[in-house]
Amino acid sequence: MTGQAQSPCIGCRMRCVGCHGRGPDGAWRCAAWGAMQDALEEQRRQTAAEKRKRQVVREYRYDNRRRFARKQKHGHLRR
């Protein structure tokens, strides 16, 4: 397993040079290839959104620890 999706065009009789591009109107020339590319793009978008969410949480935790340490250092914590 390579971790990547198999091309839908393996063994396709209609496969030719340039069949995986977009036409002048912007539509995919090969519908199966276009559907796969659109699904991969959606997966990339979701992965990027998840990474951004994790980054926000990571930054919040870092800032919170830094604020807590600064307050503790200066004796501003109430108990």
N, C-alpha and C positions, 0 to 999 in steps of 0.2 A: 504494500500500500504506500502510495506517495503522498497521500493527504489531499490530493487535488481531485476534482471531479473529472471523470472521463469525458472526452469530447463526444457529443452526440453524432458526430460525423464519421466515426470509425465504421468503415464498411459501407458508406453511403455511395450510391451509384451516381448521384448528381454532383458529387464533390469535384470542384475545378478550381483553377487559380482565380482568386478574388471572390470566392463565394462567401467568405467570412467577413466581408466589409459591409459598409452601408451604401445604399444607392444614393443617387442625386437628391432624392426626396427625403433622405434621412432614415428611411426604414432599412432594417436588416435584409440582406439578400437571402440569407438562409434563415428561415423562421426558427428552426430548432437551435441553431447557434445563437441567435438573438435572444431567445428565451433564457438560454443558459447564461449569457453575458449579463442580462438584466437581473437574474437571480443572484449572480456573483456580486454585482454592484450593490444590490440591496443588502447582502450579507456584509459587505465592506462598510456600508453606512452604519449598520447596526453595531458592528465591532468598534467603529470609531466613536459612536455615541457611548458605548459601554466604557471605553477607555477614558473618555472625557469625564464620565461620572466617577470612575475610580480615582482620577486625578484630583477632582474637586474634594473628595473625601480625604484623600491623602494630604492635600494642602491644609484642610481644616484641622485634621489631627495634629499635623506639625505645628500650626499656628497656636492651637489650643495648648499643646505641651509647652511651647515657648512662653505663652502668656502666664501659664501656671507657674513655671520655673521662675519667671521674673517677679511675680507676686510673692512667691515663697522666699526668694532671695532678699526682698526688701521688707519682709514681715507684714505683708498686707492681707494675709489669709486669716479669716475668722473661723474659729472653731466652736 
